[in-house]
Amino acid sequence: TSPCPTSSLQHRMWELSQGTFRRNPSQNKVGSPVLQEQDKWVVQYLKSRISELELQFPGRIQTSHQNVKLSNDTRFGAFGREECMAIATDACVRAWGKSGGFRSTECAKDCPFDLAQPQGPRCCGLLAPAGAGSGRSSDQPWLPAFWSEVAKEHAADDDISNIVFLVRGSGESTSGSALLASAHHDSVGWSGGRLADDPSEHSNQGPGVIDDLAAVAVLLEVARTLASSEPLPRDVIFIFNDGEEVGCRGSTLFKQFHPWKHRPAFVINLEGKGKASSTEWLVRSNSAYAANAYARFATSPGGFSFGEWAFKNLNIGYTDLSVYSRLGYHGFDLVYVHDAYVYHTPDDNVNTASPEGLQHEGSNVLSIIRGVAQDSDFPTLKTKDEDPTVGLWNNELSSDPSMDSNSVYVGMYGSSLWIMSMTAAQVLFGLVAVMAVVVSGGSVWFLVKTAVPVSSLPAAIAADFGISFLSLLSGFTAAVASGMFVGVRDLRTWYDWQLLRLLFTTLTSGMPLLMLERLRRSQCCSCSRARGISETGNVETAAFDDHAAVLGTLGVQALLLLLLAVLMPHLAFVIFWQVLFSPLGLVAEVAVSVFLFQGDESRELVRKVAVVSSRELFGVFLPMLLTVPPLFNFVYVFTYMLDSLNTFGIGAGGLAGLFGPLLALPFLPAMRRLPTKFLSYVVLVFGVLWVLLGVACFLVPTNTKHYCYFQLDC
């Protein structure tokens, strides 16, 4: 009953990985004969598997592979020609982006581009005659220039081989009628990392099982499943492209010259940046339709729109999706992101793939393809007005405008994706922030109006607002300091002990709230009324302080939600549920206090317990249930990416410091109900736990079998 049998996925994965087992660090240079033979083995394997599909399902499979030899003449594109390298002009810089280090800015002054050439724009508008110079024939295509240092890494006899085929649908094959599923079969071949036990020895291995042969295995099985099923209304094109690791050359070859390049209007691009032992994430999309299609059709969706912000602002990199966007396709990147330290290292091997991880991606991709192919709202190709990259010929992907779905989304427990448009999200966040304060204020006034003078309430709320705000600032500062504290350890320590580091930094960020509340109750604080809770048993005073704390913390949360709604809506979900449920907890408290056992003194204790429990259930427990798991998943994933930016622990500590105090704030009202002596014990217990975690961060061993990733020094 499984749409993509796990056993088949494993079988394809292990077969494909055979091409990676022979990689030798000393010989595995990009462009080396050894690496070329391994890549050719993978290409031949893929062609043979697709030929089997053609024989097994007659009439359902059509192939159209691509192969281009890269020579000294073709690897730089037309811009490598002498007459085009002599002059760099302002017009070229304006047309092609940044001028520093890009070969494509060195073009002729008078006619930098001739768009009329059938094979693409040409510098000077001329084609070298057949047999001239390096012997390039006039029909051999030029690829767009990319970074010159990348192009130089290719040997003169390198080539680009794209494996392209389609599974026929029942509809017509017209422009913008098909779907494209993409993965790349090449590997980085080198990482520049260092062996743990020998700092002088550089690793040249990058087997590329997760980046990106796992995705190739998944798509092979998806194609087989589609070919064996009833035809979909639309063709589904599959491409296993080459040269992704050196400038997206395979997808560029498809974009420039493939006869099917205008058929798709929707693309799923599969990538790997971590282990395939967990769920893949939607990390970015270039249209609202594509993001919503993932949310609608994926069987077990996961993702976080913060990835779109990260790609835009942190210069994470690029993928083949950047090239496909130039053709007007709607699409998204699905990426294995967990445990990203294996990325571009020898640890990117078959041991980092699990049957569950492959099955998860396979089921999602198959369901999305079927859903989109049958969708009555199937999109039309994007225009340049919708996306400024549409129609661009160049490959300067790093200077592209940011890719944006104009959506806010976050995965919830791997079963659904909470998604809405950017505008709707901002309006919702703003309304919830304002209404939460109004409803909560009215509820608190109703609850305390007969107990204490209401006129004293504003001062108490302001004091708790100050405590809450100060706890956020001090918590963030403490977390950054703790991140620096544990950052002196070898980076590889946190490959296996990431959870320990996050617990330590998060607890550090939450401790200031405990300390501030304990200080508030000390004899030196004349503003404290809470000492009377334990000393006199004044329940009315306890209730007053309790509700003042609710409104004080809610004020800080609502203000932060408003700021995030305007400045960074992608992150607003981390506080949204707390702000939404806090007034619901107070409303529940009002309802229980009014309707449950009212006037029955024999059950007064039961009523008071029910009052407190109802508010804690709706105001604390439920929002935590919705916030903590996706928040922890987000922090766990992006901590590795911050490590790759060489932040020396500051980034990881700062990330925990952003969210630790926010998770602690809802517990401030509950602390008010604790006797001072008991609160002192709580502070002591958490203090001891903090010390133990800090010591453990220095005692756990570094896993010396792991390589450092992103060329970091460990």
GUTITI-78700 format. One line per 4 residues: their letters; for each residue x negated, y, z of C-alpha. Coordinates in Angstrom, 1 decimal. Example, Ala and Ser with C-alpha at 12.3 -4.5 7.8 and 13.67 -1.06 7.14 Angstrom:
BEGIN
as = -12.3,-4.5,7.8; -13.7,-1.1,7.1 $
This chain:
BEGIN
tspc = 0.0,0.0,0.0; -3.0,2.3,0.3; -3.3,4.7,-2.7; -7.1,4.5,-2.6 $
ptss = -8.2,1.1,-1.1; -10.9,1.7,1.4; -12.8,-1.4,0.2; -13.0,0.0,-3.3 $
lqhr = -14.2,3.4,-2.1; -16.9,1.7,0.0; -17.9,-0.4,-3.0; -18.2,2.6,-5.3 $
mwel = -20.1,4.5,-2.6; -22.6,1.8,-2.1; -23.1,1.2,-5.8; -23.7,4.9,-6.4 $
sqgt = -26.1,5.1,-3.5; -28.4,2.6,-5.1; -29.8,5.4,-7.2; -30.8,7.2,-4.0 $
frrn = -32.6,4.4,-2.2; -35.6,4.5,-4.5; -36.4,8.1,-3.8; -40.0,8.6,-2.7 $
psqn = -40.8,11.8,-0.8; -44.2,12.1,-2.5; -42.7,11.7,-6.0; -39.3,13.3,-5.6 $
kvgs = -40.1,16.7,-7.0; -37.4,18.4,-9.1; -38.0,17.6,-12.7; -40.4,14.7,-11.9 $
pvlq = -40.2,11.5,-14.0; -39.1,9.5,-10.9; -36.2,11.7,-10.1; -35.2,11.9,-13.7 $
eqdk = -35.0,8.1,-13.9; -32.9,8.0,-10.8; -30.5,10.6,-12.2; -30.3,8.8,-15.5 $
wvvq = -29.4,5.6,-13.6; -26.5,7.4,-11.9; -25.4,8.8,-15.3; -25.5,5.4,-16.9 $
ylks = -23.6,3.8,-14.0; -20.8,6.4,-14.3; -20.5,6.0,-18.0; -20.2,2.2,-17.6 $
rise = -17.5,2.5,-14.9; -15.5,4.9,-17.1; -15.9,2.5,-20.1; -14.4,-0.2,-17.9 $
lelq = -11.4,2.0,-17.2; -11.0,2.6,-20.9; -10.9,-1.2,-21.5; -8.7,-1.9,-18.5 $
fpgr = -6.1,0.8,-19.3; -6.0,1.2,-23.1; -4.8,4.6,-24.3; -4.9,6.2,-20.9 $
iqts = -8.5,7.3,-20.8; -10.3,9.7,-23.1; -14.0,10.6,-22.8; -16.0,13.7,-23.9 $
hqnv = -19.4,13.7,-22.2; -22.0,16.5,-22.5; -25.7,16.4,-22.7; -28.1,19.2,-23.4 $
klsn = -31.9,19.1,-23.3; -33.6,21.8,-21.4; -36.7,23.1,-23.0; -38.9,26.2,-22.4 $
dtrf = -36.7,27.9,-25.0; -33.3,26.9,-23.6; -33.7,26.9,-19.8; -33.9,30.7,-19.6 $
gafg = -31.1,31.2,-22.2; -31.5,33.8,-24.8; -33.1,36.1,-22.3; -36.3,34.1,-22.4 $
reec = -37.1,35.4,-25.9; -39.9,37.8,-26.2; -37.9,40.6,-27.8; -35.4,40.4,-25.0 $
maia = -37.9,40.4,-22.1; -39.6,43.7,-22.9; -36.9,46.2,-21.9; -34.6,46.4,-18.8 $
tdac = -31.9,49.0,-19.1; -29.3,50.6,-16.8; -26.6,49.1,-19.0; -27.9,45.6,-18.4 $
vraw = -28.0,46.2,-14.6; -24.5,47.5,-14.6; -23.2,44.7,-16.7; -25.1,41.9,-14.9 $
gksg = -25.3,42.9,-11.3; -28.5,43.2,-9.2; -31.7,44.1,-11.0; -34.2,42.5,-8.6 $
gfrs = -35.5,39.1,-9.6; -32.8,38.3,-12.2; -34.1,37.3,-15.7; -30.7,38.3,-17.2 $
teca = -31.4,42.0,-16.7; -34.3,41.9,-19.1; -32.5,42.3,-22.4; -32.7,44.5,-25.5 $
kdcp = -31.8,48.1,-25.1; -29.6,48.8,-28.1; -27.5,45.6,-28.3; -27.7,43.7,-25.0 $
fdla = -24.8,41.4,-25.8; -23.1,40.2,-29.0; -19.8,38.7,-27.8; -18.9,37.6,-31.3 $
qpqg = -21.3,34.7,-31.4; -19.3,31.4,-31.4; -21.7,29.8,-28.9; -21.5,32.7,-26.4 $
prcc = -23.0,36.1,-25.9; -26.5,36.5,-27.3; -29.2,38.9,-26.4; -29.9,41.0,-29.5 $
glla = -27.2,39.0,-31.3; -29.7,36.8,-33.0; -30.2,33.0,-33.1; -33.6,31.6,-33.5 $
paga = -33.9,29.8,-36.8; -33.9,26.0,-36.7; -37.4,24.6,-36.1; -38.8,27.9,-35.0 $
gsgr = -40.9,28.3,-31.9; -40.3,25.4,-29.6; -38.4,23.5,-32.2; -34.9,24.3,-30.9 $
ssdq = -32.2,23.6,-33.5; -29.7,26.3,-34.2; -26.8,24.3,-32.9; -28.4,23.6,-29.5 $
pwlp = -26.6,25.7,-26.9; -28.3,28.2,-24.7; -27.3,28.2,-21.0; -26.8,31.4,-19.2 $
afws = -29.9,32.6,-17.3; -29.9,32.3,-13.5; -32.7,32.9,-11.0; -36.0,32.6,-12.8 $
evak = -37.6,30.7,-9.9; -34.9,28.1,-10.1; -35.2,27.7,-13.8; -39.0,27.2,-13.6 $
ehaa = -38.5,24.1,-11.4; -37.2,22.2,-14.3; -39.6,20.2,-16.3; -39.7,20.9,-20.1 $
dddi = -38.0,17.6,-20.8; -35.2,17.9,-18.3; -31.6,17.6,-19.5; -28.1,18.4,-18.2 $
sniv = -25.6,15.5,-18.4; -21.9,16.0,-17.6; -19.6,13.0,-17.4; -16.2,14.2,-18.6 $
flvr = -13.1,12.2,-19.1; -9.3,12.5,-18.6; -6.4,10.4,-17.6; -3.6,11.1,-20.1 $
gsge = -0.3,12.5,-18.9; 3.1,12.4,-20.6; 3.2,16.1,-21.5; 1.5,18.1,-24.2 $
stsg = -2.1,19.0,-24.0; -2.1,22.8,-24.4; -4.1,25.6,-22.9; -3.5,25.9,-19.1 $
sall = -1.5,22.7,-18.9; -4.0,20.3,-17.2; -5.7,19.8,-13.8; -9.4,19.4,-13.2 $
asah = -11.1,17.4,-10.5; -14.8,18.2,-10.1; -17.8,16.8,-8.2; -21.5,16.9,-9.0 $
hdsv = -23.7,13.8,-9.4; -27.1,15.4,-9.0; -28.8,15.8,-5.7; -31.1,18.5,-4.3 $
gwsg = -34.1,16.1,-4.6; -36.0,18.2,-2.1; -35.2,20.1,1.0; -38.3,21.9,2.1 $
grla = -37.7,20.6,5.6; -40.4,19.1,7.8; -40.8,15.6,9.2; -40.3,15.7,13.0 $
ddps = -43.4,13.7,13.9; -45.7,15.5,11.5; -45.2,19.2,11.1; -47.7,19.4,8.2 $
ehsn = -45.7,16.9,6.1; -42.9,18.3,4.0; -39.9,16.2,3.1; -38.9,16.1,-0.5 $
qgpg = -35.9,13.8,0.0; -32.4,14.9,-0.5; -30.6,11.7,-1.4; -27.3,13.5,-1.9 $
vidd = -24.9,10.8,-0.8; -22.6,13.3,0.8; -23.7,16.1,-1.3; -22.1,15.0,-3.6 $
laav = -21.9,11.2,-4.5; -19.3,10.5,-1.9; -17.0,12.9,-3.8; -17.9,11.2,-7.1 $
avll = -16.9,7.8,-5.6; -13.6,9.2,-4.4; -12.8,10.7,-7.8; -13.6,7.4,-9.6 $
evar = -11.1,5.7,-7.4; -8.5,8.5,-7.8; -8.9,8.2,-11.6; -8.5,4.4,-11.4 $
tlas = -5.3,4.8,-9.3; -3.8,7.4,-11.7; -4.6,5.3,-14.7; -2.9,2.3,-13.2 $
sepl = 0.2,4.3,-12.3; 3.0,5.9,-14.3; 1.7,8.8,-16.3; 2.0,12.2,-14.6 $
prdv = 3.5,15.1,-16.6; 0.1,16.6,-17.1; -3.4,15.5,-18.1; -5.9,15.2,-15.3 $
ifif = -9.5,15.9,-16.4; -12.4,14.6,-14.3; -15.9,16.1,-14.4; -19.0,14.7,-12.7 $
ndge = -21.3,17.6,-13.5; -25.1,17.9,-13.4; -27.4,20.6,-12.2; -25.2,22.0,-9.5 $
evgc = -28.2,22.3,-7.1; -30.1,24.5,-9.6; -27.6,27.1,-10.5; -24.4,25.3,-11.3 $
rgst = -25.7,24.5,-14.8; -23.4,21.5,-15.4; -20.3,23.4,-14.7; -21.7,26.3,-16.7 $
lfkq = -22.3,24.0,-19.7; -18.6,22.9,-19.4; -17.5,26.5,-19.1; -19.4,27.6,-22.2 $
fhpw = -19.1,24.8,-24.6; -16.7,22.0,-23.7; -13.7,21.6,-26.1; -11.4,21.0,-23.1 $
khrp = -12.5,24.1,-21.1; -9.2,26.0,-21.7; -6.9,23.1,-20.9; -6.9,23.2,-17.0 $
afvi = -5.3,25.9,-15.0; -5.9,24.3,-11.6; -9.1,22.7,-10.2; -10.1,20.7,-7.1 $
nleg = -13.8,21.0,-6.4; -15.2,18.5,-3.9; -18.4,19.3,-2.1; -20.5,18.0,0.9 $
kgka = -22.2,20.1,3.6; -22.1,17.5,6.4; -21.2,13.9,7.2; -18.4,12.1,5.4 $
sste = -17.5,10.5,8.7; -14.7,12.9,9.5; -12.1,15.0,7.7; -12.9,17.3,4.8 $
wlvr = -11.9,21.0,5.1; -10.4,23.5,2.8; -13.0,26.2,3.2; -12.0,28.7,0.5 $
snsa = -9.6,29.2,-2.3; -9.3,31.7,-5.1; -5.6,32.1,-5.2; -2.5,31.9,-2.9 $
yaan = -1.0,29.2,-5.1; -4.0,26.9,-4.6; -4.1,27.4,-0.9; -0.4,26.8,-0.6 $
ayar = -0.6,23.7,-2.9; -3.2,22.2,-0.5; -0.9,22.9,2.5; 2.1,21.5,0.7 $
fats = 0.7,18.3,-0.9; -2.3,17.2,1.2; -1.4,14.2,3.4; -3.7,15.2,6.3 $
pggf = -4.8,18.8,5.7; -7.5,20.5,7.6; -9.2,23.9,7.1; -9.7,27.4,8.3 $
sfge = -9.4,30.6,6.2; -12.3,32.0,8.2; -14.4,30.1,5.6; -13.4,32.7,3.0 $
wafk = -14.7,35.5,5.2; -17.9,33.6,5.9; -18.6,33.0,2.2; -18.0,36.7,1.6 $
nlni = -20.1,38.1,4.5; -22.7,35.5,5.5; -23.9,34.7,2.0; -23.4,31.0,2.6 $
gytd = -23.9,30.2,-1.1; -21.9,29.3,-4.1; -20.3,26.2,-5.6; -19.0,25.1,-9.0 $
lsvy = -15.7,26.8,-8.1; -17.4,30.1,-8.7; -18.0,29.0,-12.3; -14.5,27.6,-12.9 $
srlg = -13.0,30.9,-11.6; -14.6,32.5,-14.7; -12.2,30.4,-16.8; -9.2,31.7,-14.9 $
yhgf = -8.5,28.4,-13.0; -6.7,28.4,-9.7; -8.5,26.2,-7.2; -10.3,25.5,-4.0 $
dlvy = -13.3,23.9,-2.4; -12.8,20.8,-0.3; -15.9,20.2,1.8; -17.2,17.7,4.3 $
vhda = -18.4,20.3,6.9; -18.8,18.4,10.2; -22.4,17.8,11.5; -23.9,20.0,8.8 $
yvyh = -27.4,19.3,10.0; -27.6,16.5,7.5; -27.2,18.9,4.6; -30.1,18.8,2.1 $
tpdd = -32.2,16.4,4.3; -33.1,12.7,4.2; -30.2,12.2,6.6; -27.7,12.8,3.8 $
nvnt = -27.6,9.1,3.1; -25.1,6.2,3.2; -25.2,6.0,7.0; -23.5,9.4,7.2 $
aspe = -20.4,8.2,5.2; -17.6,6.2,6.8; -14.7,4.3,5.3; -12.3,6.6,7.2 $
glqh = -13.9,9.7,5.9; -13.8,8.5,2.3; -10.3,7.3,2.6; -9.2,10.6,4.1 $
egsn = -10.5,12.6,1.2; -9.3,10.1,-1.4; -5.7,10.1,0.0; -5.6,13.9,0.1 $
vlsi = -7.0,14.4,-3.4; -4.6,11.9,-4.9; -1.6,13.4,-3.2; -2.6,16.9,-4.2 $
irgv = -3.1,15.9,-7.9; 0.3,14.2,-8.0; 2.0,17.1,-6.2; 0.5,19.8,-8.4 $
aqds = 1.0,17.9,-11.6; 4.7,17.6,-10.9; 5.2,21.1,-9.5; 7.8,23.1,-11.3 $
dfpt = 5.8,26.2,-10.3; 2.6,25.1,-11.9; 0.5,28.3,-12.3; -0.6,30.0,-15.5 $
lktk = -4.3,30.9,-16.0; -5.4,33.9,-14.0; -6.2,37.2,-15.8; -9.0,39.6,-15.3 $
dedp = -6.6,41.9,-13.5; -6.0,39.2,-11.0; -9.6,38.1,-10.7; -12.5,40.3,-11.9 $
tvgl = -14.7,37.3,-12.5; -12.4,35.9,-15.2; -14.2,36.0,-18.6; -17.7,36.7,-17.1 $
wnne = -20.4,35.0,-19.1; -23.2,35.4,-16.7; -24.2,33.1,-13.8; -25.2,35.6,-11.2 $
lssd = -22.8,34.0,-8.7; -24.3,35.6,-5.6; -23.3,39.0,-6.8; -19.7,38.0,-7.6 $
psmd = -16.8,39.7,-5.8; -15.6,37.6,-2.9; -13.3,34.7,-3.5; -10.0,35.4,-1.8 $
snsv = -6.7,33.5,-1.5; -5.1,36.5,0.2; -3.9,33.9,2.8; -4.4,33.1,6.5 $
yvgm = -4.5,29.4,7.3; -5.6,27.0,10.0; -5.3,23.3,10.3; -3.3,21.9,13.2 $
ygss = -4.3,18.5,14.5; -5.0,17.2,11.0; -1.3,16.8,10.3; -0.4,20.2,8.9 $
lwim = -1.8,23.5,7.8; -0.4,26.7,9.2; -0.5,29.2,6.3; 1.0,32.5,5.3 $
smta = 0.1,35.4,3.1; -2.3,38.0,4.5; 0.4,40.7,4.6; 2.9,38.5,6.3 $
aqvl = 0.3,37.4,8.8; -0.7,40.9,9.7; 2.9,42.0,10.1; 3.7,38.9,12.3 $
fglv = 0.6,39.4,14.5; 1.5,43.1,15.0; 5.2,42.4,15.8; 4.3,39.6,18.2 $
avma = 1.8,41.8,20.0; 4.3,44.7,20.6; 7.3,42.5,21.4; 5.3,40.3,23.8 $
vvvs = 4.5,43.4,25.9; 8.1,44.7,25.8; 9.7,41.4,26.7; 7.1,40.5,29.4 $
ggsv = 7.4,44.0,31.0; 11.2,43.6,31.2; 11.0,40.1,32.7; 8.4,41.1,35.3 $
wflv = 10.6,44.2,36.3; 13.5,41.8,36.8; 11.5,39.4,38.9; 9.9,41.8,41.3 $
ktav = 12.4,44.7,41.5; 13.9,43.5,44.7; 10.6,42.4,46.3; 8.3,45.4,46.1 $
pvss = 8.5,49.0,45.0; 8.4,49.0,41.2; 6.5,52.3,41.2; 3.4,50.4,42.5 $
lpaa = 3.5,48.0,39.5; 1.7,50.2,36.9; -1.4,50.7,39.1; -1.6,46.9,39.7 $
iaad = -1.2,46.2,36.0; -3.9,48.7,35.1; -6.3,47.1,37.7; -5.7,43.6,36.2 $
fgis = -6.1,45.0,32.7; -9.5,46.3,33.7; -10.5,43.0,35.3; -9.4,41.1,32.2 $
flsl = -11.2,43.5,29.8; -14.4,43.4,31.9; -14.3,39.6,32.0; -14.2,39.5,28.2 $
lsgf = -17.2,41.8,27.9; -19.2,40.2,30.6; -18.3,36.7,29.4; -19.5,37.4,25.9 $
taav = -22.7,38.9,27.2; -23.3,35.9,29.5; -22.6,33.5,26.7; -25.1,35.2,24.4 $
asgm = -27.7,35.1,27.2; -27.0,31.4,27.8; -27.3,30.8,24.0; -30.8,32.4,24.1 $
fvgv = -31.6,30.4,27.2; -31.0,27.0,25.5; -32.2,28.3,22.2; -35.8,27.7,23.2 $
rdlr = -35.2,24.0,22.8; -36.0,22.4,19.5; -33.1,22.9,17.1; -32.8,19.2,16.6 $
twyd = -31.8,18.8,20.2; -28.4,20.1,19.4; -27.9,17.7,16.5; -27.0,15.0,19.0 $
wqll = -26.1,17.2,22.0; -24.0,19.9,20.4; -21.1,19.2,22.8; -23.4,19.7,25.8 $
rllf = -24.6,23.1,24.5; -21.0,24.2,23.8; -19.8,23.2,27.2; -22.6,25.1,28.9 $
ttlt = -22.2,28.3,26.9; -18.4,28.2,27.1; -18.4,27.7,30.9; -20.9,30.5,31.2 $
sgmp = -18.6,32.8,29.3; -15.7,31.9,31.6; -17.5,32.2,34.9; -17.3,36.0,35.1 $
llml = -13.5,35.9,35.4; -13.8,33.6,38.4; -16.5,35.8,40.0; -14.5,39.0,39.4 $
erlr = -11.4,37.5,41.0; -13.4,36.3,44.0; -15.0,39.8,44.3; -11.6,41.4,44.1 $
rsqc = -10.6,39.5,47.3; -13.7,40.3,49.2; -13.7,42.7,52.1; -15.6,45.3,50.2 $
cscs = -12.8,45.8,47.7; -10.3,48.2,49.3; -8.0,47.9,46.3; -7.4,44.2,47.1 $
rarg = -4.0,43.2,48.4; -4.6,39.5,47.6; -6.3,38.9,51.0; -2.9,39.0,52.5 $
iset = -1.8,35.9,50.6; -3.9,33.5,52.7; -4.0,35.5,55.9; -0.3,36.4,56.3 $
gnve = 1.4,34.0,53.9; 3.1,37.0,52.2; 4.8,35.2,49.3; 6.3,38.4,47.9 $
taaf = 2.9,40.0,47.7; 1.6,36.9,46.0; 4.4,37.0,43.4; 3.7,40.7,42.8 $
ddha = 0.0,40.1,42.3; 0.8,37.1,40.2; 3.0,39.0,37.8; 0.7,42.0,37.7 $
avlg = -2.0,39.6,36.5; 0.3,38.3,33.8; 0.9,41.7,32.4; -2.7,42.8,32.8 $
tlgv = -4.1,39.8,30.9; -1.3,40.1,28.3; -2.2,43.7,27.7; -5.8,42.8,26.8 $
qall = -4.6,39.8,24.6; -2.0,41.9,22.8; -4.6,44.7,22.1; -7.1,42.2,20.8 $
llll = -4.4,40.6,18.6; -3.6,44.0,17.1; -7.2,44.7,16.4; -7.7,41.3,14.8 $
avlm = -4.6,41.7,12.7; -6.1,44.8,11.2; -9.8,43.9,11.0; -10.0,40.1,10.8 $
phla = -6.7,38.3,10.5; -8.4,35.0,9.9; -9.4,34.9,13.5; -6.2,36.1,15.0 $
fvif = -4.8,32.6,15.6; -7.3,32.2,18.5; -5.2,34.6,20.6; -1.8,34.5,18.7 $
wqvl = -0.4,31.5,20.6; -1.2,32.9,24.0; 0.4,36.2,23.2; 3.5,34.5,21.7 $
fspl = 4.1,32.1,24.6; 3.3,34.4,27.5; 6.7,36.2,27.4; 8.4,32.9,26.8 $
glva = 6.9,31.7,30.0; 8.3,34.7,31.9; 11.7,34.3,30.2; 11.7,30.7,31.3 $
evav = 10.8,31.8,34.9; 13.7,34.3,34.9; 16.2,31.7,33.6; 15.1,29.1,36.2 $
svfl = 15.1,31.6,39.1; 18.6,32.8,38.1; 20.4,29.5,37.3; 18.6,26.7,39.2 $
fqgd = 19.7,26.1,42.8; 20.5,29.8,43.2; 21.8,30.3,46.8; 21.0,26.7,47.9 $
esre = 18.5,27.2,50.7; 18.0,23.5,51.2; 16.4,23.3,47.7; 14.5,26.6,47.9 $
lvrk = 11.1,24.9,47.7; 12.2,22.8,44.7; 13.4,26.0,43.0; 10.1,27.8,43.6 $
vavv = 8.1,24.9,42.3; 10.4,24.9,39.2; 10.0,28.6,38.7; 6.2,28.4,38.7 $
ssre = 6.0,25.2,36.7; 8.3,26.6,33.9; 6.1,29.6,33.4; 2.9,27.6,33.5 $
lfgv = 4.4,25.1,31.0; 5.4,27.8,28.5; 2.9,30.5,29.2; -0.3,28.4,29.7 $
flpm = 0.0,24.7,28.8; 1.8,24.9,25.4; -0.4,27.7,24.0; -3.5,25.9,25.1 $
lltv = -2.3,22.8,23.4; -2.0,24.7,20.2; -5.2,26.7,20.5; -7.9,24.5,22.1 $
pplf = -8.2,21.6,19.6; -8.4,23.7,16.4; -10.5,26.3,18.1; -13.0,23.7,19.4 $
nfvy = -13.2,22.2,15.9; -13.9,25.6,14.4; -16.6,26.4,17.0; -18.2,22.9,16.6 $
vfty = -18.3,23.3,12.8; -19.5,26.9,12.5; -22.2,26.6,15.3; -24.3,24.4,12.9 $
mlds = -23.9,27.0,10.2; -25.0,29.8,12.5; -28.0,27.7,13.4; -28.8,27.6,9.7 $
lntf = -29.1,31.4,9.8; -32.0,31.0,12.3; -30.2,32.9,15.0; -32.3,31.3,17.8 $
giga = -29.2,30.3,19.8; -27.7,33.8,19.9; -25.2,33.0,17.2; -24.0,29.8,18.9 $
ggla = -23.8,31.5,22.3; -22.0,34.4,20.8; -19.5,32.2,19.1; -18.7,30.4,22.4 $
glfg = -18.6,33.8,24.1; -16.0,35.1,21.8; -13.5,32.3,22.8; -14.5,31.1,26.3 $
plla = -13.1,34.2,28.1; -10.0,34.2,26.0; -9.3,30.6,27.0; -9.9,31.5,30.7 $
lpfl = -7.7,34.6,30.8; -4.3,32.8,31.0; -5.5,31.1,34.3; -5.9,34.5,36.1 $
pamr = -2.2,34.5,37.3; -2.6,31.0,38.6; -5.7,32.0,40.5; -3.7,34.6,42.3 $
rlpt = -1.5,31.9,43.9; -4.6,30.2,45.4; -5.7,30.9,49.0; -8.9,32.8,49.1 $
kfls = -10.8,29.9,50.8; -9.6,27.5,48.1; -10.6,29.9,45.4; -14.1,30.1,47.0 $
yvvl = -14.3,26.3,46.7; -13.3,26.5,43.0; -16.0,29.1,42.4; -18.6,26.8,44.1 $
vfgv = -17.6,23.7,42.2; -17.8,25.5,38.8; -21.1,27.1,39.9; -22.6,23.7,40.6 $
lwvl = -21.3,22.3,37.3; -22.8,25.2,35.5; -26.2,24.6,37.1; -26.0,20.9,36.2 $
lgva = -25.1,21.6,32.6; -28.0,24.1,32.4; -30.5,21.6,33.7; -29.1,18.9,31.4 $
cflv = -29.7,21.2,28.4; -33.4,21.1,29.2; -33.6,17.4,30.1; -31.8,15.8,27.2 $
ptnt = -34.3,14.4,24.6; -34.8,15.9,21.2; -34.0,13.4,18.4; -37.3,13.4,16.6 $
khyc = -35.9,11.2,13.8; -33.9,14.1,12.4; -35.2,16.7,10.0; -34.6,20.4,10.3 $
yfql = -32.2,21.7,7.7; -32.0,24.8,5.6; -35.8,24.9,5.7; -35.8,26.0,9.4 $
dc = -38.9,25.6,11.6; -38.1,23.3,14.5 $
